């Protein structure tokens, strides 16, 4: 042990007396909220539409965007459980004519003829599928162009086949080809 000695001195502590009054004094503690959601009523706070927002600014932005959408034409997107009437309503909003005969389809082609009956059947099918006039016209144009391409290809194929046949006959008949050809023309017009 050390040679030093520790001494303890007692210091008097001052006593305080509390005075009592008739009304107790209450000091209010400021309420600390953990989230802005705690400031709204529980009815709205627990709504799934509110619970997805973590900041009040995001809620405000969403509300502003929603109010801008009010009054604008909207189309509810049908699903596999939607009725024909629900689909027809959407088709109408997207521009489908009221009936198949209201389509204004123009098809003019010099190489491929599309008869009126075929166009009428196409219009009925387009209406049933919910196509607007622009879509139906686009499909009909594609079909017309495809038909024109087929007709032109058939014409080229026919001309190629005729040229090949004529070349084979010339090879086979030699000099008598022109004489036989003119005899055949005369016979076919008289026979």
C-alpha positions in Angstrom: 0.0 0.0 0.0 1.0 3.5 -0.5 2.0 5.8 2.2 -0.5 8.3 1.2 -3.7 8.3 3.0 -7.0 9.2 1.4 -9.3 11.3 3.5 -12.9 11.9 2.8 -14.6 15.1 3.6 -18.3 15.5 3.8 -19.7 18.5 2.1 -23.2 19.5 3.1 -25.8 19.3 0.4 -28.3 22.1 0.2 -31.8 21.0 0.5 -34.6 22.4 -1.6 -38.2 22.6 -0.7 -40.9 22.3 -3.2 -43.8 24.6 -3.0 -47.2 23.2 -4.0 -49.9 25.1 -5.6 -53.5 24.3 -6.2 -53.1 23.5 -9.9 -50.4 21.3 -11.1 -48.2 22.6 -13.8 -48.0 20.4 -16.9 -45.5 21.0 -19.5 -46.4 19.7 -22.9 -43.8 17.7 -24.8 -43.7 18.5 -28.6 -45.2 15.6 -30.6 -42.6 14.0 -32.8 -44.0 12.2 -35.8 -42.1 9.5 -37.6 -43.9 10.0 -40.9 -46.2 12.4 -42.7 -48.8 9.6 -42.8 -49.3 9.9 -39.0 -50.7 13.3 -39.6 -53.7 12.0 -41.6 -56.6 10.0 -40.2 -56.1 6.3 -39.9 -58.9 5.7 -42.5 -56.7 7.2 -45.2 -53.4 6.2 -43.7 -54.0 2.5 -44.1 -55.4 2.8 -47.7 -53.2 0.9 -50.1 -53.2 3.9 -52.5 -51.5 6.0 -49.8 -49.2 3.4 -48.3 -47.1 3.2 -51.5 -46.0 6.8 -51.0 -43.0 7.4 -48.8 -42.8 11.2 -49.2 -45.6 13.7 -49.3 -44.1 15.3 -52.4 -44.6 12.1 -54.3 -48.3 12.0 -53.2 -48.7 15.7 -54.3 -47.2 15.0 -57.7 -49.5 11.9 -58.1 -52.5 14.0 -57.2 -51.6 16.7 -59.6 -51.1 14.2 -62.5 -54.4 12.5 -61.6 -56.4 15.8 -61.7 -54.8 16.6 -65.1 -56.2 13.3 -66.4 -59.7 14.0 -65.3 -61.9 15.0 -68.3 -59.6 13.6 -70.9 -60.9 10.8 -73.1 -59.7 7.5 -71.6 -60.0 4.0 -72.8 -60.1 1.2 -70.3 -58.1 -1.7 -71.6 -60.2 -4.9 -71.7 -58.8 -8.2 -70.6 -59.5 -11.9 -71.3 -62.6 -11.7 -69.0 -64.1 -8.6 -70.8 -67.5 -8.9 -72.6 -68.1 -8.3 -76.3 -69.9 -5.1 -75.3 -66.8 -3.9 -73.4 -64.6 -4.7 -76.4 -67.0 -3.0 -78.8 -66.9 0.2 -76.6 -63.2 0.3 -76.9 -63.2 -0.3 -80.6 -65.7 2.5 -81.0 -63.4 4.9 -79.0 -60.5 3.8 -81.1 -62.3 4.9 -84.3 -64.0 1.8 -85.6 -67.0 2.8 -87.8 -70.5 2.0 -86.5 -71.0 -0.7 -89.1 -69.0 -2.5 -91.8 -70.7 -0.4 -94.6 -69.3 2.8 -93.1 -65.7 2.0 -94.0 -64.3 4.3 -96.7 -62.0 1.8 -98.4 -60.3 2.9 -101.7 -58.6 0.3 -103.8 -57.6 1.1 -107.3 -55.3 -1.1 -109.3 -54.7 -1.6 -112.9 -53.0 -4.9 -112.6 -55.0 -6.7 -109.9 -58.7 -6.4 -109.8 -60.5 -6.7 -106.4 -64.2 -7.3 -106.8 -66.7 -5.4 -104.7 -67.9 -8.5 -103.0 -64.4 -9.3 -101.7 -64.0 -5.7 -100.4 -67.4 -5.9 -98.7 -66.4 -9.2 -97.0 -63.1 -7.7 -96.0 -65.0 -4.7 -94.4 -67.2 -7.0 -92.5 -64.3 -8.9 -91.1 -62.4 -5.7 -90.3 -65.4 -4.4 -88.4 -65.7 -7.7 -86.5 -62.0 -7.5 -85.5 -62.4 -3.9 -84.3 -60.3 -2.2 -86.9 -60.6 1.6 -87.5 -60.7 2.9 -91.1 -57.0 3.7 -91.2 -56.0 0.2 -90.1 -58.5 -1.5 -92.6 -57.2 0.7 -95.4 -53.6 -0.2 -94.6 -54.3 -3.9 -94.6 -56.2 -3.6 -97.9 -53.4 -1.6 -99.4 -51.0 -4.3 -98.3 -53.2 -7.0 -99.9 -53.6 -5.0 -103.1 -49.8 -4.5 -103.4 -49.3 -8.2 -102.7 -51.8 -9.1 -105.4 -50.2 -6.7 -107.9 -46.8 -8.3 -107.1 -48.3 -11.8 -107.7 -49.9 -10.7 -111.0 -46.7 -9.1 -112.2 -44.7 -12.2 -111.2 -47.2 -14.4 -113.0 -46.9 -12.2 -116.1 -43.1 -12.5 -116.0 -43.3 -16.3 -115.4 -45.7 -16.6 -118.4 -43.5 -14.6 -120.7 -40.4 -16.6 -119.6 -42.2 -19.9 -120.2 -43.4 -18.7 -123.6 -39.8 -17.6 -124.5 -38.4 -20.9 -123.4 -41.1 -22.8 -125.3 -40.4 -20.8 -128.4 -36.7 -21.4 -128.1 -37.2 -25.1 -127.8 -39.5 -25.2 -130.8 -37.0 -23.2 -132.9 -34.3 -25.6 -131.9 -36.5 -28.6 -132.7 -38.1 -27.3 -136.0 -35.2 -25.3 -137.2 -35.9 -23.2 -140.4 -39.5 -24.5 -140.6 -40.4 -22.8 -137.3 -41.5 -19.5 -138.9 -43.5 -21.3 -141.6 -45.2 -23.6 -139.1 -46.0 -20.7 -136.8 -47.7 -18.7 -139.6 -49.6 -21.8 -140.8 -50.8 -22.4 -137.2 -52.0 -18.8 -136.9 -53.9 -19.0 -140.1 -55.4 -22.4 -139.1 -56.4 -21.2 -135.6 -58.4 -18.3 -137.0 -60.1 -20.4 -139.7 -60.4 -23.8 -138.0 
